[in-house]
Amino acid sequence: MRIACLHTAQSNVAVFDAAARQLNLPEASLHHEVRPELLAAAELAGGLTSDIEHQTCDALLQLGRCADAVLLTCSTLGPCVSPISAGSTAPAAVPTIRVDRALAEEATRLAGNIIVLCAVETTLQPTARLFEEAAEHSACDVEVRLVQGAWSLFKAGKHGDYLAAIANAADRASQDRATIVALAQASMAGAADLTKHAPKPLTSPVTGLAAALGAMGAGHR
């Protein structure tokens, strides 16, 4: 079994390795490729461009040639999975999954008030669209919030402060009567263990890997 992960932050390698251990996946099940320049280009452009989408799709298709499933772990680049899944670029040889879609489907499974937290401004629009689509057939109310200043902390290498800022935002969301708090970006996952108020936020690494297993037909072992 081989699941290829396309990241835009090196730190997400450890995040997904930890999620794999949590799911009891065999060692070396994950293959990681890190492409920070794709997110940097999207931030510079204020969002996805056709060129960034083309580069991302090409990277995903290349990874799929040597894997049983491919995970795109960057929420900003998430919409790039759609043309691959639809076959409008080139047919994907294996399931190609955006981890935030798995998160959205998990969060909207039950009725309630969902507050989704994002750290990067460029992910606000694709995240909102994704969660709204997932909530269409449920009785959920969805609100997407930006954690102001968090991404600057991340880019400055202040990962502890980054996670603390997100945990504080998650606690505020819980106090605002959110029944579910979702952390949209994989890099935010560690903040779930720092929150002080229930419910514990949902995160994308475990849900994304579980979705990959399901798509492969392997199931959870």
N, C-alpha and C positions, 0 to 999 in steps of 0.2 A: 504493500500500500504506500502510495506516495502522493502527498498533497502539496502542491506548489503555492506559495504565498507571494503576492506582489505587494511590497510595502513602499511607503515613501519616507519612512523614518527608521533608522537603524535600531532604535530602542524597541520597536515593535517585534523584533525577532525574539527577544526574551519573553515578551508578553505572550506571544503565541506558543512558544515552547512550553511555558507554564500552563497554558490552557490545554495543550496536548497531554501533559502529564495528568492534569485534572481529569481528563477523559480516558486516561489509561491507554493512550495510543502507544504503539511500539516505538522504541527509540529510532531516531532518524526517519520518522514518518513524514516530517515536514522538510520541504526544500524552500529556502528563502532567497528572494531577489529584492534588493533595495534600490529604488530609483527616486531619490529625493529631488532630482531636477524636475520631475514631472509636477510635483506639488508646487515647487518654487515657481515654475512657469505659470501655473494656474493662479497663484497668488499675485504674481506680477501683472497678469492679464485681467485680474478681477473675476476669474472663473474659467471654465473650460473653453477651449478654442478647438476648431476642427483639427489643427495640427497636433495639439496635445492629445485629443481623442484618438487620432490615428496612431500616435506613438504608443499610447496605452494599450489599444487593441492589439497592436503588433506584439507587444511584450507579453500580453496574456495568451495570445495564440502560440507564441514560441514556447512558453512554459507548459502549455497543454500537450506539447509533443512528447514530453518525458514525464507525465504525471497522470494520475487517475482522476484528479479534480484540481481546479485552480480557484484560489481565493484572492479577491481584490480587497485589500484591507484599508484602503484610503477612501473616506466618505466623499471627499471633493471629486475624486475620479470615478466614483461609483457608477454614474450614468453610462460610462464606457462599456459596461457589461451588456447593456441592452442591444446594441447592434450585433454583438457576437451571438447572444442568445437567439436573436431573431434571424441570424444568418445573413444579414444585409452586408456584412463585411466579408468574412470567410467563415465557412462552417467550423465550429469548435469541435475538436475531436473528443473532448471530455467536458463534464459539467463545469461551468464557469460561474462563480457565485460572488456576489458582493456581500460582505459580512454585515453591513448595515441593513440590508433587506431582511436577512435572517433575524436581526434584532427587532426590526419593525414588526415583522410577523409575530414574533414571540410577545412583544409588548401589547399588541392590539388583539390578542387572542381572547381576552376577557374584557367586559365593559369596565369603564372607569375613566378617570382623568389622568392623562399621560402628559408629563412634562419631559421634553427631550432637550438635553444639554449638548451644545456644540462649543468647541474651543476656537475653531477657525472660521472666519467670516465667510470664506468661499464655500463652506459646506452647508451654510444655512438653507439656501434655496433647494439644492438636491435632497437634503435631509427632510425638509418640510414636505416636498412633493412625495417622497418615498413613504413617509408616515401617513400622509393623507390618503394615499392609494391603499395602504394596508388597512386603514380604518374605515374604508368605504362600506364594508359589510359587517361592521361591528358597531356597538353603541359606545364608542370611545370619543372623547374630546381630546384633541392633540394641540399642545402649545410647544413651540420650539424656541429655546432661549440661547443666546450667546453668553458665555462666561467671559465677561470683559477682562482683558488683560492677560488671560491665561496663556494664550499662544505665545505672547512675548516672553513669558517666563520659560516656556518649553524651549523656544529657540535660543534663549540665553543659557540653556543647560541647567536651569534651576528646576529640576524635575520634582523635587520634594515640594517646593512652593507651588508648582503647577498642579500637582495632585491635591494639595491642600485647598487651593482655590476652587477646584472642581467639587471636592467634598463639601465645602461650605455652601456652594451653589446648590448642590443636591439636597443638603439639609434645609436650605431655604425653600426649595421646591416642595419638600415633604411637609413643611409647615404651611405651605400654601395649598394644602389639601390634595396634593397629587397622590393618587393611589398607586401609580407606577412612575418611577423616574428612570429614564434611559440615557445612558452615556453614549452619544452617537459615534464617537471616534475610538478606535482601538487603543490609542495612546492614553485614554482616560481611564482605562479599566482598573488600575491600581487604586483609584480614588474610592471605589466601592467599599473597600475595607476600612476607609478612614471616616466614613459617615457616622453620625451619632444618632440619627433619627431613622425609624423605619418608614417605608420599606427600604431594604437594601437595593441600590440601583441595579438595573439590568445592564450587562456589558456585552460587547459584540464578539470577542475572541472565542469564547466557549460556544455561543450560539452559532457562530459562523462555521466553526469546525464540525459541530454536530450536523449542520445543514449539509456540509460537504459529504459527511459519512452517509447521510440519508440519500443524497443524490447519487452516490456511488453504489447504493444498494447494500452497503456493508452493515449499516446500523451501528448502534453503540455496543461495543463488546467489553 
